[in-house]
Every structure is written in C-alpha cells, then in structure tokens.
C-alpha cells in the first residue's frame, strides 16, 4: 500500500524511489510523520496504525523535497530548518516548502479528491501555495 503510493508519486516526479526507513529517532516532534535526508536518498516515516490523509500528504511532501534535492536544488538555496526560522510562517514561505506543499495538495486532490485544510498556516502562506499550484497546473502536472 505505502510502497505502491511511493512508486506512483515517484513516477509522477520521474525519480527513482528513495529508500524507506522507519527510524524516527531524529524526528523533532512527536507529531512529525515524515522527513527526508539532505541527499535525497532516504525518506523516514513514522509507523502508522492506519493510513491517514495527513500521512499521505507528508509522504508526498517529502518525496517532492527528494525531487527538489535531485533536480531543482535552486529551490533549496538559503533553505532554513524550522529551528532556524523565527516562526512557522517564515519557514512555510520558503520556496521549497511552498512547492512541496503545493505538490502534496495536488496529490491529495488527484488521488483522493481531498482538499487539505493547511491547518495552522497563515492566509499569506496558503495564498503562496495556491499560486504555486496554478503554476504547476499550467506546466501540465497531473494532466
Ligand atoms: Zn517540507
């Protein structure tokens, strides 16, 4: 199930699937579901009892970061981790985060007909995500 989803997303992104690890020892919070390494080789997932929309969203988001690292690294210029940002808005306004959230939002619409609520994100961040979705749609992603 999860492997099939990862393969589907990687084929959309046209990348070789990264390795999957369930080692979450370096996750910063209890609620964190997914992460990737800086080289784009591995995604780390927190084991779930059931596959929730948040989990799918997190996987799609991290796979998009893998794609960024491998093929569009300019999106990661001056990238700061959440600890290096003054607040979550600053973090979420970074081009890499906007792009990953836009991509994951498109995945949820395309695969599950679900519209993520972007809980806790400011109107400014959500507007940037929507702008990026329009750009990616115009470029023919998910057609
Ligand atoms: Zn991210």
Boltz pocket constraint, residues with backbone or C-beta under 6 A from the ligand:
constraints:
  - pocket:
      binder: B
      contacts: [[A, 61], [A, 65], [A, 96], [A, 97], [A, 100]]
      max_distance: 6.0
